[in-house]
Amino acid sequence: MRRIDAIAITFAFFVLGGISFWGLKSYGFSGENAGIWSQVVLVGGILLWVATYIYRAVTQTMTYNQQLTDYQTEVLKKQLAEMSPEELAKLQAKVDAESSL
């Protein structure tokens, strides 16, 4: 997630809190009750957002982890492409020896 995305999501949560306040107030809630319930909506949304972040951090499906995996794969592909036929044969023999164990 980019920084601008995080800022936009944060702004959206505050707008959602304001919309829920005015919606509850126009529905007939008093100003105090509308404020309390709009805060419940806002805090609940933020807690859900944090929960998704924690889930992505624990499962390592965050953007950084994916970029690091892609980079490591590309480096290995490049190294493999630059190897001579003799080095490839030696590497294949080593892989075969390790896989037979």
Secondary structure, 3 states (H helix, E strand, C coil): CCHHHHHHHHHHHHHHHHHHHHHHHHHCCCHHHHHHHHHHHHHHHHHHHHHHHHHHHHHCCCHHHHHHHHHHHHHHHHHHHCCCHHHHHHHHHHHHHHHCC
